[in-house]
Amino acid sequence: QVQLVESGGGLVQPGGSLRLSCAASGRLFSIYDIAWYRQAPGKQRELVAAITSGRSTNYADSVKGRFTISRDNAKNTVYLQMNDLKPEDTAVYYCNTARIAVTGGYWDWGQGTQVTVSS
């Protein structure tokens, strides 16, 4: 089981930037594909970006060209750099496994980090 702690959210104006961090426990963290998800009020959780153990990445169409996912295995941390933020990016952001078929399901969800984009 991997434990996750998200941080870095906040209130930002449209066009602004934030960098989210996902700190994970577990010495095997580097072998897992990790994803950032988000959930806006009244909406289902959606995948935003994912990174494989080999650092291949993929993104939801809504964030392509604006968000960048990366990882530092030495620090057991995955990052999400978010640029040119829009009001529709407002949500609670979570990290978790990107491949539930490999991990046998999602790990316990962390508390998430709130991102609010508003003028």
C-alpha positions in Angstrom: 0.0 0.0 0.0 1.2 3.5 -0.9 0.2 6.5 1.1 -0.2 9.8 -0.6 0.0 13.4 0.5 -0.9 16.2 -2.0 0.1 19.8 -1.6 0.6 23.0 -3.4 -2.9 24.1 -4.2 -4.3 27.6 -3.6 -6.2 30.5 -5.1 -4.8 31.9 -8.3 -6.0 34.3 -11.0 -6.8 33.1 -14.5 -3.6 32.8 -16.5 -1.6 32.1 -13.3 0.5 29.1 -12.4 0.7 26.5 -9.6 2.9 23.5 -8.9 1.3 20.6 -7.1 3.3 17.9 -5.3 2.3 14.4 -4.5 4.6 12.8 -1.8 4.3 9.1 -1.5 5.5 6.5 1.0 6.8 3.1 0.0 10.2 2.1 -1.4 8.7 0.6 -4.6 7.1 3.9 -5.6 9.4 4.3 -8.7 7.9 1.2 -10.4 4.4 2.5 -10.5 2.6 4.6 -13.0 1.1 7.6 -11.3 -1.7 10.0 -12.2 -3.2 13.2 -11.1 -6.9 13.4 -10.9 -9.3 16.2 -10.1 -12.9 16.5 -8.9 -14.9 19.6 -9.3 -18.1 20.2 -7.2 -20.9 18.1 -8.6 -18.7 16.4 -11.1 -17.1 13.0 -11.3 -13.4 12.6 -10.6 -11.4 12.8 -13.9 -7.9 11.9 -14.9 -5.8 15.0 -15.6 -2.3 13.6 -16.4 -0.3 10.4 -15.9 3.3 9.4 -15.9 4.8 5.9 -16.3 7.7 4.5 -14.4 9.7 5.2 -17.6 8.5 8.8 -17.6 6.2 8.6 -20.5 3.3 11.0 -20.1 -0.2 11.6 -21.2 -2.8 14.3 -20.6 -6.4 15.0 -20.8 -7.3 17.1 -23.8 -8.4 19.9 -21.6 -5.0 20.5 -20.1 -2.6 19.6 -23.0 -0.1 22.3 -23.6 -0.8 23.9 -20.2 0.0 21.2 -17.6 3.2 19.1 -17.2 3.6 16.1 -15.0 7.0 14.9 -13.8 8.4 12.7 -11.1 11.5 12.6 -8.9 11.8 9.0 -7.7 14.7 9.9 -5.3 12.1 12.0 -3.4 9.1 9.7 -4.0 7.3 12.7 -5.4 5.2 13.4 -8.5 4.6 17.0 -9.6 2.0 18.7 -11.7 3.1 22.1 -13.1 -0.1 24.0 -14.1 0.3 27.1 -16.3 -2.3 29.3 -17.9 -4.9 28.3 -15.4 -8.6 28.7 -16.2 -11.6 28.9 -14.0 -12.7 25.5 -15.2 -9.5 24.0 -13.7 -11.0 24.7 -10.2 -11.2 21.4 -8.4 -9.7 19.3 -5.7 -6.6 17.6 -7.1 -5.5 14.1 -6.1 -2.8 11.7 -7.1 -3.1 7.9 -7.2 -2.1 4.9 -9.2 -2.6 5.3 -13.0 -3.1 1.5 -13.5 -5.5 -0.1 -11.1 -5.0 -3.4 -13.0 -1.4 -3.4 -11.8 -2.0 -2.3 -8.2 -5.3 -4.2 -7.7 -7.3 -1.0 -7.3 -6.8 2.5 -6.1 -4.7 3.2 -3.1 -6.4 5.0 -0.3 -7.1 8.6 -1.5 -5.3 11.4 0.2 -6.9 14.6 1.3 -6.3 16.2 -2.0 -5.3 19.8 -2.6 -7.7 22.6 -3.5 -7.1 24.6 -6.6 -9.3 27.7 -7.1 -8.9 29.8 -10.2 -10.8 33.0 -9.9 -10.4 36.8 -10.4 
